[in-house]
Amino acid sequence: MSLDAHDAQLTRLIAIRHGETAWNVDTRIQGQLDVELNANGRWQAERLAHALADQAIDAVYSSDLVRAHETARAVAAGAGREVHLDAALRERGFGMFEGLTYAEVEARHPEQARRWRQRDPQFAPEGGETLAGFQARAVAAVAAIAARHRGQHVAVITHGGVLDALYRAASRVALDAPRTWHLGNAGINRLLHGDQGFTLVGWADTSHLEAPSLEEDSA
């Protein structure tokens, strides 16, 4: 197979975490609760859309949670596409942890917090998902989208946990290994998907979110 033919079988993916919410600022666990973007998150979404406007995106997919959908609408408008909602792109279900800050989880549920911190693949907060189950769900959801759009360029707007799952899948990092990579709001992360699974291309590009210089302000 020629290089061009091989490339035609690969799906180029832009994986994006939603813009900032007030709960992100407060270190409050959102999970599958619906929390809208804050003012900074809406600004991030617009900056993101501007940065991707020349990318020739073929399709835009989003988690159906409002913080992702709001971000996706900005991206889709800039790309001239509609948003396809997919509940399988939701954040991990954190059950009884949802709505609590990290400090509150530590104080109220110390043993469960310990297992969470240690990234026990089989641990699930009461009413939530295990890490292993979530990883399987998230990776399968994005792989299905990629397979549907082979040879195309697709934006997927989702959540930090899903991005972590994709990074681990692409880099072959174990589920219980400590995280050493960034999962910033509205950052641009690039992967390829083909017959061999996911490949990492670029990660955590947030240059579009940097404040403009004084020279740019006055231009």
ROSETOR-443992 format. One line per field, with one value per atom (N, C-alpha, C): atom name; x, y, z; residue in one letter; chain. Coordinates in pm, whole numbers, plus 32768, in hexadecimal, padded with zeros to 4 digits. Atoms other than C-alpha are relative to their C-alpha. Layout:
// residues N
site = (CA; ...);
u = (X; ...);
v = (Y; ...);
w = (Z; ...);
code = (A; ...);
unit = (A; ...);
***
This chain:
// residues 219
site = (N; CA; C; N; CA; C; N; CA; C; N; CA; C; N; CA; C; N; CA; C; N; CA; C; N; CA; C; N; CA; C; N; CA; C; N; CA; C; N; CA; C; N; CA; C; N; CA; C; N; CA; C; N; CA; C; N; CA; C; N; CA; C; N; CA; C; N; CA; C; N; CA; C; N; CA; C; N; CA; C; N; CA; C; N; CA; C; N; CA; C; N; CA; C; N; CA; C; N; CA; C; N; CA; C; N; CA; C; N; CA; C; N; CA; C; N; CA; C; N; CA; C; N; CA; C; N; CA; C; N; CA; C; N; CA; C; N; CA; C; N; CA; C; N; CA; C; N; CA; C; N; CA; C; N; CA; C; N; CA; C; N; CA; C; N; CA; C; N; CA; C; N; CA; C; N; CA; C; N; CA; C; N; CA; C; N; CA; C; N; CA; C; N; CA; C; N; CA; C; N; CA; C; N; CA; C; N; CA; C; N; CA; C; N; CA; C; N; CA; C; N; CA; C; N; CA; C; N; CA; C; N; CA; C; N; CA; C; N; CA; C; N; CA; C; N; CA; C; N; CA; C; N; CA; C; N; CA; C; N; CA; C; N; CA; C; N; CA; C; N; CA; C; N; CA; C; N; CA; C; N; CA; C; N; CA; C; N; CA; C; N; CA; C; N; CA; C; N; CA; C; N; CA; C; N; CA; C; N; CA; C; N; CA; C; N; CA; C; N; CA; C; N; CA; C; N; CA; C; N; CA; C; N; CA; C; N; CA; C; N; CA; C; N; CA; C; N; CA; C; N; CA; C; N; CA; C; N; CA; C; N; CA; C; N; CA; C; N; CA; C; N; CA; C; N; CA; C; N; CA; C; N; CA; C; N; CA; C; N; CA; C; N; CA; C; N; CA; C; N; CA; C; N; CA; C; N; CA; C; N; CA; C; N; CA; C; N; CA; C; N; CA; C; N; CA; C; N; CA; C; N; CA; C; N; CA; C; N; CA; C; N; CA; C; N; CA; C; N; CA; C; N; CA; C; N; CA; C; N; CA; C; N; CA; C; N; CA; C; N; CA; C; N; CA; C; N; CA; C; N; CA; C; N; CA; C; N; CA; C; N; CA; C; N; CA; C; N; CA; C; N; CA; C; N; CA; C; N; CA; C; N; CA; C; N; CA; C; N; CA; C; N; CA; C; N; CA; C; N; CA; C; N; CA; C; N; CA; C; N; CA; C; N; CA; C; N; CA; C; N; CA; C; N; CA; C; N; CA; C; N; CA; C; N; CA; C; N; CA; C; N; CA; C; N; CA; C; N; CA; C; N; CA; C; N; CA; C; N; CA; C; N; CA; C; N; CA; C; N; CA; C; N; CA; C; N; CA; C; N; CA; C; N; CA; C; N; CA; C; N; CA; C; N; CA; C; N; CA; C; N; CA; C; N; CA; C; N; CA; C; N; CA; C; N; CA; C; N; CA; C; N; CA; C; N; CA; C; N; CA; C; N; CA; C; N; CA; C; N; CA; C; N; CA; C; N; CA; C; N; CA; C; N; CA; C; N; CA; C; N; CA; C; N; CA; C; N; CA; C; N; CA; C; N; CA; C; N; CA; C; N; CA; C; N; CA; C; N; CA; C; N; CA; C; N; CA; C; N; CA; C; N; CA; C; N; CA; C; N; CA; C; N; CA; C; N; CA; C; N; CA; C; N; CA; C; N; CA; C; N; CA; C; N; CA; C);
u = (8055; 8000; 8058; 7FB2; 8088; 7FE2; 8015; 80AC; 7F7D; 807B; 7F8E; 7F87; 806F; 7EAC; 7FF0; 8006; 7F06; 7FBF; 8038; 7EB8; 7F6A; 808E; 7D65; 7FAB; 8047; 7D09; 8000; 7FF5; 7D5D; 7F9C; 8056; 7C68; 8053; 7FBD; 7CFE; 7F9C; 8059; 7C67; 8037; 7FE2; 7C66; 7FA9; 8048; 7C05; 800B; 8005; 7B9A; 7FB1; 804D; 7B35; 7FAD; 8058; 7A12; 8043; 7FD0; 7A4C; 7FE7; 8004; 7A67; 7F73; 807C; 7943; 8024; 7FEA; 7917; 802B; 7FDB; 7937; 8090; 7F71; 7A8B; 8051; 7FB9; 7AFC; 7FFA; 8015; 7A6F; 8036; 7FD5; 7B0B; 7F8D; 8077; 79AC; 7FE9; 800A; 796F; 7F7B; 8078; 787C; 7FC9; 802E; 7871; 7F98; 8069; 772B; 7F93; 805C; 767D; 8011; 7FFC; 7626; 8026; 7FCE; 76F1; 8028; 7FE3; 7702; 8088; 7F83; 7838; 7FF3; 7FFE; 789B; 802D; 7FDC; 78FA; 8087; 7F7E; 7A62; 7FF6; 8014; 79F1; 7FC4; 803B; 791D; 8069; 7F93; 7A49; 805F; 7FA8; 7B21; 7FC4; 8042; 7A21; 800A; 7FF6; 7A26; 808F; 7F73; 7BA2; 8022; 7FEC; 7BA4; 7FC6; 8041; 7AAF; 8050; 7FAD; 7B86; 807F; 7F83; 7CBF; 7FEB; 801B; 7C17; 7FB6; 8056; 7B59; 803B; 7FC1; 7C57; 802A; 7FD1; 7C79; 7FB7; 804C; 7B80; 7FCD; 8038; 7AC8; 7F86; 806D; 79DC; 7F87; 806F; 7909; 8024; 7FEE; 78D8; 7FA5; 8049; 7870; 8013; 7FF8; 7825; 7FB7; 804F; 77C0; 7F7F; 807F; 7656; 7FF4; 8003; 76AD; 8017; 8009; 7677; 8087; 7F7F; 77DC; 804F; 7FC1; 785C; 7FB2; 8053; 7737; 8011; 7FE9; 7766; 8084; 7F7C; 78D5; 7FFA; 800A; 7881; 7FB4; 804D; 7782; 8058; 7FA5; 7891; 805C; 7FA7; 797E; 7FB7; 804E; 786E; 7FDB; 8022; 7804; 8077; 7F89; 7969; 8025; 7FDF; 798B; 7F91; 8070; 783A; 7FC2; 8036; 77C5; 7F96; 805D; 76B0; 8042; 7FCA; 76ED; 7FB2; 803B; 76AC; 8016; 7FF5; 7660; 800B; 7FE9; 76D6; 8011; 7FFC; 768A; 8075; 7F8E; 77A7; 8080; 7F8D; 7898; 7FFB; 800C; 7826; 8077; 7F9C; 7912; 7FDE; 8017; 793C; 7F92; 8063; 7814; 8041; 7FBE; 7892; 7F9E; 8060; 7753; 7FFD; 800C; 775A; 8068; 7F9C; 7890; 7FD0; 8028; 77D8; 7FC5; 802B; 779D; 8059; 7FA4; 78AF; 8086; 7F77; 7A02; 805B; 7F9F; 7B3A; 8014; 7FEB; 7B6A; 7F8B; 8076; 7A06; 7FFF; 7FF7; 7A38; 8063; 7F9A; 7B76; 7FCA; 8030; 7AC6; 7F8D; 8079; 7980; 8011; 7FF4; 79F3; 8095; 7F6F; 7B64; 802D; 7FD6; 7B78; 7FE4; 801E; 7AC8; 805C; 7FA4; 7BA1; 8089; 7F7E; 7CD8; 8003; 8006; 7C6E; 7FF7; 800A; 7C15; 808A; 7F7B; 7D69; 8061; 7FA5; 7E18; 7FDC; 802D; 7D5D; 7FE8; 8027; 7CD7; 7F9E; 8055; 7C45; 7F75; 8081; 7B2B; 7FAF; 8049; 7AC5; 7F98; 806A; 797B; 7FC6; 804A; 78F0; 7F6F; 808A; 7797; 7FA9; 8054; 76AE; 804B; 7FAF; 77CF; 803C; 7FC0; 78A8; 8089; 7F75; 79E4; 8059; 7FA1; 7B1A; 8011; 7FF0; 7B41; 7F88; 8079; 79D8; 7FF6; 8001; 79F1; 8065; 7F98; 7B37; 7FCE; 8032; 7A99; 7F93; 806E; 7962; 8032; 7FCF; 7A20; 8050; 7FAC; 7B20; 7FAC; 8056; 7A16; 7FAB; 8054; 793F; 804D; 7FB0; 7A57; 802F; 7FD8; 7ACF; 7F8E; 8074; 796E; 7FEE; 8009; 7965; 806D; 7F91; 7ABC; 7FE7; 801C; 7A51; 7F95; 806D; 791D; 8035; 7FCB; 79FB; 808F; 7F78; 7B2C; 8030; 7FC4; 7C13; 7FD4; 8031; 7B66; 803C; 7FCD; 7BAC; 7F8A; 8074; 7AC8; 8026; 7FEF; 7AA8; 7FA3; 804D; 7A35; 800D; 7FFE; 79D3; 7FC6; 8024; 79C5; 8034; 7FE0; 7A4E; 808C; 7F78; 7B95; 8019; 7FEE; 7B60; 8009; 7FFC; 7B1E; 8086; 7F7C; 7C59; 806D; 7F9E; 7D1E; 7FFB; 8010; 7C91; 803F; 7FC8; 7CF5; 8099; 7F6E; 7E55; 803C; 7FCD; 7E87; 7FF6; 8011; 7DFD; 8069; 7FA1; 7EDE; 8090; 7F77; 8015; 801D; 7FF1; 7FDC; 802C; 7FE5; 7FE4; 7F96; 805C; 7F48; 7F9B; 806A; 7E03; 8028; 7FDD; 7E9D; 8081; 7F85; 7FD4; 7FDC; 801B; 7FE9; 7FF8; 800B; 7F83; 8070; 7F94; 80A4; 7FE5; 8022; 7FF1; 7F8C; 805F; 7F11; 7F7B; 8086; 7D98; 7FB6; 8035; 7D51; 7F7D; 807D; 7C01; 801D; 7FFA; 7BDB; 8089; 7F82; 7D37; 7FEA; 8009; 7D77; 805E; 7FB5; 7DE6; 7FE7; 800C; 7E2B; 802B; 7FE3; 7E1F; 7FDD; 8028; 7E0A; 7FBE; 803B; 7D31; 7FFB; 8003; 7D58; 7FF2; 800F; 7D61; 804D; 7FAF; 7E6B; 7FD4; 8031; 7DA0; 8028; 7FE3; 7DF9; 8097; 7F76; 7F41; 7FFE; 7FF7; 7FA0; 804F; 7FBC; 7FFE; 802E; 7FDF; 7FF8; 7FA2; 8051; 7F79; 8009; 800A; 7F05; 8032; 7FE2; 7F2C; 7F9B; 8058; 7E9F; 802F; 7FCB; 7F52; 7F90; 8070; 7E01; 7FBC; 803C; 7DA1; 805A; 7FA5; 7ECC; 7FCD; 802E; 7E7C; 804E; 7FB8; 7ECF; 8062; 7F9C; 7FFF; 7FCA; 8027; 7FE7; 8004; 7FF6; 8058; 7F86; 8076; 7F36; 7F85; 8072; 7E43; 7FF6; 8001; 7EAB; 7FFA; 7FFD; 7EB3; 7F77);
v = (7F88; 8000; 807C; 7F84; 8157; 8054; 7FA7; 8265; 804A; 7FB7; 832A; 7FA8; 805C; 81F8; 7FE2; 8017; 81B6; 8077; 7F88; 831D; 800B; 7FF7; 8302; 7FA8; 8059; 81F0; 8033; 7FCA; 82C4; 8072; 7F90; 83A7; 805F; 7F99; 84EC; 8036; 7FD8; 8548; 807A; 7F93; 868F; 7FE6; 801E; 8634; 8077; 7F81; 8759; 7FF0; 7FF5; 8784; 8080; 7F8C; 8873; 8079; 7F86; 89DC; 7FFE; 7FFA; 8A40; 8016; 7FE9; 8A31; 8034; 7FD2; 8AC7; 7F8C; 8074; 8967; 7FD7; 8015; 893F; 805A; 7F9E; 8A78; 7FD7; 8026; 89F5; 7F74; 808C; 8897; 7FA8; 804D; 8809; 7F96; 8071; 86B5; 8007; 7FF2; 86D6; 7F7A; 8082; 8573; 8011; 7FF9; 8550; 8064; 7F92; 8679; 806B; 7F9A; 8792; 8087; 7F7F; 88CD; 8050; 7FB1; 89E6; 8044; 7FB6; 8AA5; 8082; 7F7A; 8BDA; 8063; 7F9A; 8D21; 7FE0; 8023; 8CB2; 7F88; 8075; 8B64; 8024; 7FD5; 8C11; 8049; 7FBD; 8CEB; 7F98; 806B; 8BB3; 7FBA; 8044; 8B11; 8053; 7FAA; 8C3D; 8005; 8002; 8C44; 7F7C; 8085; 8AD1; 7FFA; 8001; 8AFA; 8050; 7FAE; 8C0D; 7FB6; 8048; 8B35; 7F8D; 8075; 8A13; 8022; 7FD8; 8ADB; 7FDA; 8020; 8A89; 7F6E; 808B; 8916; 7F9E; 8059; 8886; 7F85; 806B; 87B8; 7FC5; 8044; 86B5; 7FE5; 801F; 866D; 802C; 7FD6; 86E8; 7FAB; 8052; 85FD; 803A; 7FCA; 8659; 7FA6; 8031; 85CC; 8050; 7FB9; 8624; 8055; 7FA9; 86D1; 8090; 7F78; 8848; 8044; 7FBB; 88B7; 7FD8; 802D; 87E4; 8032; 7FD7; 8836; 8094; 7F71; 89AD; 8017; 7FF3; 898B; 7FCF; 803A; 88B1; 805A; 7FA8; 89A7; 806E; 7F99; 8AB0; 7FC7; 8041; 89C0; 7FE2; 8026; 8945; 807A; 7F86; 8AA7; 8031; 7FD5; 8AFF; 7FA5; 8061; 89C3; 7FEF; 800F; 89E3; 7F75; 8087; 8894; 8001; 8013; 8816; 7FAD; 804F; 8776; 7F7D; 8084; 8600; 7FDF; 801D; 85B4; 7F69; 808E; 846A; 7FF1; 8011; 840E; 7FA9; 8055; 830F; 8051; 7FA7; 8439; 804A; 7FBD; 84A3; 7FE2; 8015; 84C9; 7F81; 8072; 83A6; 8021; 7FEF; 8378; 7FEF; 8005; 83CB; 7FEA; 8025; 8374; 8060; 7FB3; 83EC; 8070; 7F95; 84C4; 807E; 7F90; 85A4; 8072; 7F8A; 8704; 8024; 7FE7; 86E7; 8035; 7FD9; 8793; 7F8C; 8068; 86BC; 7FF8; 7FFD; 872C; 7FC0; 803C; 86C7; 7F68; 8091; 856D; 7FC5; 8031; 8540; 7FFC; 7FF5; 85AE; 7F9F; 804F; 84EC; 7F6C; 8089; 83B1; 7FDB; 8010; 837B; 7F7D; 807F; 8209; 7FFD; 7FFA; 823C; 8064; 7F9D; 8370; 7FC3; 8041; 829D; 7FA8; 8058; 819C; 8051; 7FA7; 82B5; 803A; 7FC7; 835D; 7F99; 806A; 8211; 7FC9; 8028; 81E4; 7F69; 808D; 808F; 7FE9; 8010; 8017; 7FC9; 803E; 7F57; 8050; 7FAF; 806B; 8057; 7FA5; 8121; 8046; 7FBE; 822E; 7FCC; 8032; 81C4; 8047; 7FC7; 81F6; 802A; 7FD3; 8237; 7F8D; 8061; 8183; 7FD9; 8025; 80BB; 8045; 7FC4; 814E; 7FA9; 805C; 8017; 8007; 7FF9; 8027; 8083; 7F7D; 819A; 8005; 8000; 816F; 7FB6; 804F; 8060; 804B; 7FB5; 8132; 8077; 7F87; 8270; 7FE1; 8022; 81CF; 7FC5; 803C; 8102; 806A; 7F97; 8239; 804F; 7FB2; 82FE; 7FA9; 805C; 81CD; 7FEC; 8010; 81A1; 807A; 7F84; 830D; 8001; 8001; 82EA; 7F9E; 8065; 81AD; 8030; 7FC9; 8262; 8068; 7F92; 8373; 7FE4; 8024; 82BA; 805F; 7FA6; 83A0; 8091; 7F78; 84D7; 8041; 7FAE; 85E6; 8020; 7FF9; 85DF; 8044; 7FC1; 86BC; 7FBA; 8042; 8610; 8054; 7FAB; 86F2; 7FB1; 805C; 8638; 8033; 7FE0; 8633; 7FD0; 8021; 8613; 7F6C; 808E; 84A9; 7FB5; 8041; 8447; 801C; 7FE0; 84FC; 7FAE; 8053; 8445; 7F71; 8087; 82FB; 7FF6; 8002; 8354; 8008; 7FF4; 83BD; 7F79; 8081; 8272; 7F97; 8061; 81AB; 8017; 7FE1; 825F; 7FEA; 800B; 8254; 7F7D; 8083; 80F8; 800F; 7FE7; 817F; 7FB9; 804D; 80A6; 805A; 7FB5; 8113; 8032; 7FD9; 811D; 8051; 7FAE; 81E1; 8092; 7F73; 8346; 8052; 7FA8; 8455; 8067; 7F9D; 852F; 8062; 7FAC; 85E1; 805D; 7F97; 8713; 7FE7; 800E; 8711; 8085; 7F79; 8884; 8017; 7FD9; 891D; 803F; 7FC7; 8967; 7FF5; 801B; 88E6; 7FAA; 804D; 8847; 7F87; 807E; 86DA; 7FB3; 803F; 861A; 7F6E; 808E; 84A5; 7FCD; 804B; 83B3; 7F80; 8083; 827F; 7FAE; 805D; 8153; 7F73; 808D; 7FDA; 7FD9; 801F; 7FDC; 804C; 7FB4; 80BC; 8092; 7F71; 821A; 801A; 7FCF; 82D3; 8092; 7F76; 8414; 8053; 7FA6; 8537; 8080; 7F86; 866C; 8010; 7FFD; 86BF; 8089; 7F8C; 87E6; 8081; 7F80; 8902; 8066; 7F96; 8A32; 808A; 7F7F; 8B42; 8061; 7FAB; 8BC3; 8042; 7FC9; 8C0E; 8064; 7F9F; 8CEA; 808D; 7F76; 8E57; 8046; 7FB8; 8F36; 8065; 7F9F; 9016; 808E; 7F74; 918F; 802C; 7FDB; 91AB; 7FCF; 8035; 90CC; 8050; 7FB1; 9196; 8082; 7F7C; 92D6; 7FFA; 800D; 9248; 801E);
w = (8000; 8000; 8000; 8005; 7FA5; 807A; 7F8E; 80AB; 7FF2; 8014; 800D; 801A; 7FEA; 800E; 8095; 7F70; 8179; 8047; 7FC2; 81D8; 7FEA; 8020; 812F; 805B; 7FA5; 8228; 8090; 7F79; 8358; 8016; 7FD8; 840B; 8055; 7FAF; 848B; 8064; 7F94; 85D9; 804A; 7FA3; 8698; 807B; 7F85; 87FD; 805E; 7FB6; 88D5; 8081; 7F84; 8A3E; 7FF9; 7FFD; 8A70; 8041; 7FBF; 8ADB; 8096; 7F6D; 8C47; 8035; 7FB7; 8D39; 808C; 7F76; 8E93; 8059; 7FAF; 8F20; 7FE7; 8017; 8E78; 805D; 7FAC; 8F30; 8093; 7F74; 9079; 8021; 7FF2; 9047; 8031; 7FDD; 9061; 7F93; 805D; 8FBF; 7FB3; 8054; 8E9C; 7FD4; 8030; 8E17; 7F94; 8064; 8D5A; 8023; 7FE5; 8DFA; 7F95; 8069; 8D09; 803D; 7FD1; 8D4E; 7F86; 8077; 8C50; 8009; 8001; 8BE8; 804E; 7FC6; 8CAC; 7F94; 8064; 8C00; 7FC0; 8039; 8BD7; 7FA4; 8054; 8B4B; 7F79; 807F; 8A44; 7FAB; 8049; 89E8; 7FC7; 8030; 89CF; 7F85; 8070; 88E7; 7F81; 8075; 8800; 7FCB; 802A; 87FA; 7FBB; 803A; 87B2; 7F73; 8084; 8692; 7F9B; 8059; 85FE; 7FD8; 801B; 861A; 7F9E; 8054; 8565; 7F7F; 8070; 845E; 7F78; 8081; 834B; 7FF7; 7FF6; 83A0; 7FA4; 805A; 829F; 804B; 7FAD; 83A5; 7FBA; 8046; 830F; 8059; 7FA6; 8443; 808D; 7F75; 85A8; 8058; 7FA1; 86C1; 808C; 7F79; 8829; 8062; 7F8F; 8976; 8006; 7FF7; 89B8; 807E; 7F8A; 8B01; 7FD4; 8034; 8AE1; 7FF4; 8007; 8B28; 7F84; 807D; 8A06; 7F87; 8072; 8923; 7FE2; 8015; 8957; 7FB7; 8040; 88FA; 7F70; 8086; 87CD; 7FA0; 8059; 8746; 7FC6; 8032; 872C; 7F96; 8061; 867A; 7F7F; 8075; 8590; 7FAC; 8049; 8535; 7FAF; 8046; 84DA; 7F8C; 8069; 8409; 7F99; 805A; 8360; 8006; 7FEE; 83EF; 806D; 7F92; 84D0; 806C; 7F90; 8623; 800B; 7FE7; 864C; 8093; 7F72; 87B9; 8018; 7FE2; 884D; 8097; 7F6E; 89B8; 802B; 7FDD; 89AD; 8014; 7FEC; 89AD; 8086; 7F7E; 8B09; 805A; 7F98; 8C2D; 804F; 7FA7; 8D1C; 8064; 7F97; 8E04; 8088; 7F7D; 8F61; 8073; 7F99; 901B; 8076; 7F85; 9184; 800B; 7FFE; 913F; 7FB8; 8054; 904A; 8053; 7FB6; 90CB; 8074; 7F91; 91D2; 7FCC; 8020; 91D0; 8022; 7FDE; 91DF; 8098; 7F6F; 9348; 8049; 7FC1; 93A1; 7FF0; 8015; 9308; 8064; 7FA2; 93D9; 808F; 7F76; 9517; 801D; 7FE9; 94EC; 7FDE; 8030; 943B; 7FF2; 8009; 9493; 7FBE; 803A; 9433; 7F6A; 808F; 92E6; 7FBA; 8039; 92AA; 7FE9; 800F; 92E1; 7F84; 8075; 91DD; 7F7F; 8075; 90EC; 7FDE; 8015; 911C; 7FC8; 802D; 90E3; 7F76; 8085; 8F99; 7FF9; 7FFF; 8FF8; 7F8C; 8076; 8EAA; 801E; 7FE0; 8F56; 8066; 7F9E; 9046; 7FBB; 802C; 900F; 807A; 7F95; 90F4; 7FFE; 7FFB; 9169; 7F99; 8069; 9040; 7F84; 8071; 8F50; 7FB1; 8058; 8E50; 8036; 7FE5; 8E86; 7F9A; 805C; 8DE8; 7F84; 8072; 8D0D; 7FA3; 8051; 8C99; 7FB4; 8042; 8C4F; 7F8E; 8068; 8B8D; 7F84; 8071; 8AB5; 7FB6; 803E; 8A75; 7FB0; 8041; 8A1D; 7F82; 8073; 8936; 7F90; 8066; 8883; 7FBA; 803C; 884C; 7F97; 805F; 87A5; 7F8C; 806B; 86E1; 7F9C; 8058; 8657; 7FA7; 8050; 85E7; 7F95; 805E; 8546; 7F8E; 8066; 848E; 7F9F; 8053; 840B; 7F9E; 8052; 8377; 7FD2; 802B; 82F2; 7F93; 8062; 8233; 800E; 7FEE; 82BA; 807D; 7F92; 83BB; 805B; 7FA7; 84EB; 8084; 7F7C; 8621; 8063; 7F96; 8761; 807D; 7F89; 8882; 8074; 7F96; 89C9; 8086; 7F75; 8B2D; 8023; 7FD9; 8BE9; 8010; 7FEE; 8C46; 7F7C; 8085; 8ADC; 7FBE; 8038; 8A6E; 8042; 7FBA; 8B78; 7FC9; 8037; 8AF3; 7F76; 8087; 898E; 8004; 7FF4; 89F5; 8027; 7FD3; 8AAC; 7F91; 806D; 8986; 7F94; 806B; 888E; 802A; 7FCE; 896A; 8045; 7FBF; 89F9; 8091; 7F72; 8B5D; 8054; 7FAD; 8C6B; 8047; 7FBF; 8D0E; 808A; 7F77; 8E6A; 8009; 8000; 8DFF; 801D; 7FE4; 8E83; 7F7E; 8075; 8D8D; 8002; 800B; 8D14; 7F8D; 8073; 8BF6; 8026; 7FDF; 8BF3; 7FB9; 8039; 8BB6; 800A; 7FF1; 8B96; 7FB7; 8043; 8B42; 7F78; 8087; 89CD; 7FBD; 8043; 8977; 7F84; 807C; 8822; 800B; 7FF8; 8826; 7F7F; 8083; 86E4; 8005; 8009; 86A4; 7F75; 8076; 8582; 802E; 7FE3; 857B; 7F81; 8070; 8495; 8032; 7FDD; 8498; 807E; 7F8A; 85AA; 807C; 7F8E; 868E; 7FF9; 7FF6; 8705; 8003; 7FFD; 86CC; 8029; 7FD3; 877D; 7F9C; 805E; 8698; 8047; 7FB6; 8777; 8076; 7F86; 88D2; 8045; 7FA5; 89A5; 7FC2; 803F; 88AB; 8031; 7FCB; 8960; 7FD3; 802E; 889A; 7FD9; 8028; 881E; 8078; 7F87; 8986; 8047; 7FC3; 89D2; 7FE7; 800D; 8A11; 7F91; 806A; 88E6; 8039; 7FD4; 8901; 7FF1; 800D; 8920; 7F6F; 808D; 87B8; 7FB4; 8042; 874B; 8026; 7FD3; 881D; 7FB4; 803D; 8772; 7F68; 8091; 8612; 7FC2);
code = (M; M; M; S; S; S; L; L; L; D; D; D; A; A; A; H; H; H; D; D; D; A; A; A; Q; Q; Q; L; L; L; T; T; T; R; R; R; L; L; L; I; I; I; A; A; A; I; I; I; R; R; R; H; H; H; G; G; G; E; E; E; T; T; T; A; A; A; W; W; W; N; N; N; V; V; V; D; D; D; T; T; T; R; R; R; I; I; I; Q; Q; Q; G; G; G; Q; Q; Q; L; L; L; D; D; D; V; V; V; E; E; E; L; L; L; N; N; N; A; A; A; N; N; N; G; G; G; R; R; R; W; W; W; Q; Q; Q; A; A; A; E; E; E; R; R; R; L; L; L; A; A; A; H; H; H; A; A; A; L; L; L; A; A; A; D; D; D; Q; Q; Q; A; A; A; I; I; I; D; D; D; A; A; A; V; V; V; Y; Y; Y; S; S; S; S; S; S; D; D; D; L; L; L; V; V; V; R; R; R; A; A; A; H; H; H; E; E; E; T; T; T; A; A; A; R; R; R; A; A; A; V; V; V; A; A; A; A; A; A; G; G; G; A; A; A; G; G; G; R; R; R; E; E; E; V; V; V; H; H; H; L; L; L; D; D; D; A; A; A; A; A; A; L; L; L; R; R; R; E; E; E; R; R; R; G; G; G; F; F; F; G; G; G; M; M; M; F; F; F; E; E; E; G; G; G; L; L; L; T; T; T; Y; Y; Y; A; A; A; E; E; E; V; V; V; E; E; E; A; A; A; R; R; R; H; H; H; P; P; P; E; E; E; Q; Q; Q; A; A; A; R; R; R; R; R; R; W; W; W; R; R; R; Q; Q; Q; R; R; R; D; D; D; P; P; P; Q; Q; Q; F; F; F; A; A; A; P; P; P; E; E; E; G; G; G; G; G; G; E; E; E; T; T; T; L; L; L; A; A; A; G; G; G; F; F; F; Q; Q; Q; A; A; A; R; R; R; A; A; A; V; V; V; A; A; A; A; A; A; V; V; V; A; A; A; A; A; A; I; I; I; A; A; A; A; A; A; R; R; R; H; H; H; R; R; R; G; G; G; Q; Q; Q; H; H; H; V; V; V; A; A; A; V; V; V; I; I; I; T; T; T; H; H; H; G; G; G; G; G; G; V; V; V; L; L; L; D; D; D; A; A; A; L; L; L; Y; Y; Y; R; R; R; A; A; A; A; A; A; S; S; S; R; R; R; V; V; V; A; A; A; L; L; L; D; D; D; A; A; A; P; P; P; R; R; R; T; T; T; W; W; W; H; H; H; L; L; L; G; G; G; N; N; N; A; A; A; G; G; G; I; I; I; N; N; N; R; R; R; L; L; L; L; L; L; H; H; H; G; G; G; D; D; D; Q; Q; Q; G; G; G; F; F; F; T; T; T; L; L; L; V; V; V; G; G; G; W; W; W; A; A; A; D; D; D; T; T; T; S; S; S; H; H; H; L; L; L; E; E; E; A; A; A; P; P; P; S; S; S; L; L; L; E; E; E; E; E; E; D; D; D; S; S; S; A; A; A);
unit = (A; A; A; A; A; A; A; A; A; A; A; A; A; A; A; A; A; A; A; A; A; A; A; A; A; A; A; A; A; A; A; A; A; A; A; A; A; A; A; A; A; A; A; A; A; A; A; A; A; A; A; A; A; A; A; A; A; A; A; A; A; A; A; A; A; A; A; A; A; A; A; A; A; A; A; A; A; A; A; A; A; A; A; A; A; A; A; A; A; A; A; A; A; A; A; A; A; A; A; A; A; A; A; A; A; A; A; A; A; A; A; A; A; A; A; A; A; A; A; A; A; A; A; A; A; A; A; A; A; A; A; A; A; A; A; A; A; A; A; A; A; A; A; A; A; A; A; A; A; A; A; A; A; A; A; A; A; A; A; A; A; A; A; A; A; A; A; A; A; A; A; A; A; A; A; A; A; A; A; A; A; A; A; A; A; A; A; A; A; A; A; A; A; A; A; A; A; A; A; A; A; A; A; A; A; A; A; A; A; A; A; A; A; A; A; A; A; A; A; A; A; A; A; A; A; A; A; A; A; A; A; A; A; A; A; A; A; A; A; A; A; A; A; A; A; A; A; A; A; A; A; A; A; A; A; A; A; A; A; A; A; A; A; A; A; A; A; A; A; A; A; A; A; A; A; A; A; A; A; A; A; A; A; A; A; A; A; A; A; A; A; A; A; A; A; A; A; A; A; A; A; A; A; A; A; A; A; A; A; A; A; A; A; A; A; A; A; A; A; A; A; A; A; A; A; A; A; A; A; A; A; A; A; A; A; A; A; A; A; A; A; A; A; A; A; A; A; A; A; A; A; A; A; A; A; A; A; A; A; A; A; A; A; A; A; A; A; A; A; A; A; A; A; A; A; A; A; A; A; A; A; A; A; A; A; A; A; A; A; A; A; A; A; A; A; A; A; A; A; A; A; A; A; A; A; A; A; A; A; A; A; A; A; A; A; A; A; A; A; A; A; A; A; A; A; A; A; A; A; A; A; A; A; A; A; A; A; A; A; A; A; A; A; A; A; A; A; A; A; A; A; A; A; A; A; A; A; A; A; A; A; A; A; A; A; A; A; A; A; A; A; A; A; A; A; A; A; A; A; A; A; A; A; A; A; A; A; A; A; A; A; A; A; A; A; A; A; A; A; A; A; A; A; A; A; A; A; A; A; A; A; A; A; A; A; A; A; A; A; A; A; A; A; A; A; A; A; A; A; A; A; A; A; A; A; A; A; A; A; A; A; A; A; A; A; A; A; A; A; A; A; A; A; A; A; A; A; A; A; A; A; A; A; A; A; A; A; A; A; A; A; A; A; A; A; A; A; A; A; A; A; A; A; A; A; A; A; A; A; A; A; A; A; A; A; A; A; A; A; A; A; A; A; A; A; A; A; A; A; A; A; A; A; A; A; A; A; A; A; A; A; A; A; A; A; A; A; A; A; A; A; A; A; A; A; A; A; A; A; A; A; A; A; A; A; A; A; A; A; A; A; A; A; A; A; A; A);
***
